[in-house]
Structure formats: structure tokens, C-alpha cells
Amino acid sequence: MKKIILASVALAALSATTAAAQVAEPRAVAERVAAAVEENYFDEQRAHTIAAEVRTAAAAGRYDITNEADLAAALTATLHPHDGHFRVEYRPPQPNAPARPNGGFGNDARAAYGIPGVTMYPGGIGVVDFRLLADFDPDHFQAKYALDAAFTMVHGSQALILDLRDCAGGSPTMVGYILGHFFPEGANVYNTFHSRRGDQDESPPEQPASGRRLDTPLFVLTSGRTGSACESVAYTLQSAGRATIVGEPSAGGANPGGLIPVDDNLAVFVSMGTPVNPITHSNWEGAGVQPNVVTPVADALTRARALALEAALRAPADESAGREAQWALDSLNAESAAYPRNLRDYAGDYGARSVAIENNRLVLHRDRRPALILLPLERDLFAVSGAAPLQRVHFERNARGRVIAMTLSLVDGQEFHDLRAN
């Protein structure tokens, strides 16, 4: 499986520039592309058909292009409709550039091994942000340790969100290791990859270091940028009924492969295998992973957080966890609630705190601390937005309806009562 990389990072846009190197024999390059496809593409019959199309186009002069970037684009235009991974890459020479890794990718400490962010949102909703699924092996475990650290940080979550919206692809080894956290040992849910050189599967390479999360509600965010190996994570979880997919359909590149050099600065990516899921008996090539909850990409995390909080409320860890989830959900829902018109009723000084009207919203101030926006829950009751959603503010009125006091309540039961000074 090490030789079959489920995806390459998203291909930089190919553009012709006057600085691009020149190709002396473009038809020879096209022939090497055709041969690479014919010898390596997973479907032997289709491989001959695709290679023949490239050769026919070359004979007709379609690739009589000396600019390498333009030649790569022309060859890609022929190949890509046949398979989402097909492309010819142009990589201009870069003096003193380090050698590219052979096999694995994403193993860069500066990129946090493909996991740039881990967040625990109020109510115990853990979010792990993936940009690549980095490879690891017995001699290079750094990427595995990074994943273990990420999952350890959200170990106490009541629900978990895997953010794959910008995850371009990666290693099947990491796919299996991630998935192993959410299924019992020996579960028959993993994709098998069929190739002309034999079959390999995506089962976990070892036991999850931070333990299994078999009952934790799980949500996965996808977009049209979610590619290949990252799609495999989403597709496997969805097929087994283990996760809810939120967002937009993924890219639709299922078939893994690798880059084959065809010139000094050109290489063709050829799909060398195709996955078959044991539950669907199919894969996501072309169509992509279809979300269970269709939501614009920009809104997917907020929508998933609301769904995760609702799931947490159905089976909270204890009474306090349930209260936290409810307050966090109320605050999240209040972000889009209609604001009351009588804002002047509340503005004023309350002991060490003050309430002001800013941009047609109530804002709570205290000394030099960052201001907190108040979000309406019901008459005279507000949630607190932003960094403190597990707080609420209740305003008290006298017999004549004038606001005379406010009480700041914390989710753990603490209360701070202040009389209005003006």
C-alpha cells in the first residue's frame, strides 16, 4: 500500500509562462505518457483505450507544444475526464531545492503533519482540522504521534467533528489509523483496493493509542476540496452508518496511484488501484461523497456544532455536561435570533459592569476585558456570545417595568447580581 498514495496535494494551477522550459520532442513525451497509462492504470482494458486516445491526439498534432506548462495542461485535458486523479504535472526546476520524499507526503513538522488545529468548543464539542493525511511507518512515527496528540486533546468531548473541508488527500496508512478509532477491532468496513498487481486493504495498521470512540457522536465536514484519502475517511464512516456528513459533495477522486516521470520536469499521475467498499460494493469516484446534511461550506462547522450539541443532549455524560451542552446550543442558536427593539431599556451601568448599545446590539463591558455580545434568548434573558457562551445575563424589572438590576449566571451555578446605577 505504501506505493499507492491515495492522493497528491491539490495541484497548483497550470499556466503557461515565458519562463517555462521548452520541450524538444513533445510527441515523445506524449508517447511516454501513453505508455505509463497503458502499463500502470488499474483497469487494463481502459488503459489501452486511454493510451490509444493520447496517441491519436499526438499523431494529430494536438500536443505539438514546446512550452512544458502548456504541454502538461493539454495532456491533462485529455486524461482527466477518464479519472479524477489523472493529470500531468509540470514542476519547474528549482536550484538547491531539497529532494522530494519518495512515497509519503505531508510529513512536515512546519505543517503540523497535516493537522493544523484542534479545538474543544463549549459543550464539549471537539473539532480536529485535517489538511493532509500524513504517512507514517515503523521508522517515522511523527505523523502518528501528531494524530495521537490531537485525539488526546479531544478525548473528553461529548461529540466529535472531523473537519475535512480543506483536506486534499494523503496516505492509506493514516486513513486506516484514523478509522480504527471509531470501529471495533475486526470490523468489516474498510475499503479493499484492487489493482493489476493484487489487492490491498485499508484496515488499521495498529491499535489507536488514545483508545476507541465507538459511541461518541461523530460528524464529518466535506467540500469540493475534500479529496481522495480524505474522501475515503468520510465514505467509510458514512457507509457504515458511523458518522453524519455535513457540507457539500467531495471532489470525487477515489482511485489511488502515483507520479511517473515522463520528462525532466514533467510527470503523469496514474491511478494504479480502485477501492471497493464492503458495504456499498462501490466507491466515490466521480460523484464524490454526498453529505447527509447539505450545507454551504462556510456554514458547515456551525451547522455541525449544533447537530453535535443536539446529539450530546440525547445522552449527556452527566447532569452538568447536559447543562453545558444546552447552554452552548442556546447560545449558538441565538446568533441568528431576532434582536429586541427596546435596547435602551438595558443600557447602563451595573456595578463593575456596564451594558452599551453597539451596532444595534447589546454589549457587556467590564474594565479592560474584551467586550461580550449579548444574544436574545427570551424577554430580559440573554446568552453570551463568543468566548463565554456558558454565561447568561438576566435583567430584572420593577413594578413599573423599568430595568433595575442584572444577574450574570455561570453554567456551574455561580451568580453575580448588580443593581443598575442610572
Secondary structure, 3 states (H helix, E strand, C coil): CCCCECCCCCCCCCCCCCCCCECCCHHHHHHHHHHHHHHHCCCHHHHHHHHHHHHHHHHCCCCCCCEHHHHHHHHHHHHHHHCCCCEEEECCCCCCCCCCCCCCCCCCHHHHHHCCEEEEECCCEEEEECCCECCCECCECHHHHHHHHHHHHCCCCCEEEEECCCCCCECHHHHHHHHCCCCCCCCCCCCEEEECCEEEECCCCCCCCCCCCCCCCEEEEECCCCCCHHHHHHHHHHHCCCCEEEECCCCCCCCCEEEEECCCCEEEEEECCEEECCCCCCCCCCCCCCCCEECCHHHHHHHHHHHHHHHHHHCCCCHHHHHHHHHHHHHHHHCCCCCCCCHHHCCEEECCEEEEEECCEEEEEECCCCCEEEEEEECCEEEECCCCCCEEEEEEECCCCCEEEEEEEECCCCEEEEEECC
